[in-house]
Amino acid sequence: MSEAPADDRFRVTQSYPAGIGQLWAVLGTRDYVEHKYRALGSRALRILRFDADETRIEVELERSAPVAAEGLPRWAGVVAGRWQTMRHRSRWQRVDVARVDAWLDIRMAALPVFATGVGRLVERSPASSRLTLEFQAGCGLPVVGREVARLFAGQVQRGLAEDFAFTVDHLEASRGRSQGQGDQANPMPR
């Protein structure tokens, strides 16, 4: 009899100081993705797929990232090592001018460990959007699976917080460069 993968569930909510048009213009560029992951400490970054247009952004990448050892029990640090190779897949589907459906999947390359999030990005005003993702983290390892899923969930939450901080900084920096250009990145009619 096989044991079902142990899992851990969590929610991530992030409020961006930008409307969907501005976010789309940033998220939909390969340079942003490369710069973000390198700035967050990744090495061996490989973008396997990057497709973006006015209604869809799909990204698949593989990267090695440093393990945040703080808070990990000794045994987990030994198993995880100092670097983890992970595969990320994301899909952003623009449903209308004020809503984007989002899907994100992060998997470790060496272990049966994953975190998958589903949710939406909603524009609250032309200068504010909120992303909400419901995640399930899981691990197929027997005996320690539930604990590994919980630890991975914590690692993913920390990584998403760093990603969010980078994106907000990037948005604020790019806002100065694009002042006066209008919302050219928002091709969908209001």
Stockholm file with secondary structure:
# STOCKHOLM 1.0

chainA/1-190         MSEAPADDRFRVTQSYPAGIGQLWAVLGTRDYVEHKYRALGSRALRILRFDADETRIEVELERSAPVAAEGLPRWAGVVAGRWQTMRHRSRWQRVDVARVDAWLDIRMAALPVFATGVGRLVERSPASSRLTLEFQAGCGLPVVGREVARLFAGQVQRGLAEDFAFTVDHLEASRGRSQGQGDQANPMPR
#=GR chainA/1-190 SS CCCCCEEEEEEEEEEESSCHHHHHHHHTCHHHHHHHHHHTTCEEEEEEEEEECSSEEEEEEEEEEECCCTTCCHHHHHHHCSEEEEEEEEEEEEEETTEEEEEEEEEESSSSEEEEEEEEEEEEETTEEEEEEEEEEEECCTTTHHHHHHHHHHHHHHHHHHHHHHHHHHHHHHHHHHTTSCSTTCCSCC
#=GC SS_cons         CCCCCEEEEEEEEEEESSCHHHHHHHHTCHHHHHHHHHHTTCEEEEEEEEEECSSEEEEEEEEEEECCCTTCCHHHHHHHCSEEEEEEEEEEEEEETTEEEEEEEEEESSSSEEEEEEEEEEEEETTEEEEEEEEEEEECCTTTHHHHHHHHHHHHHHHHHHHHHHHHHHHHHHHHHHTTSCSTTCCSCC
//
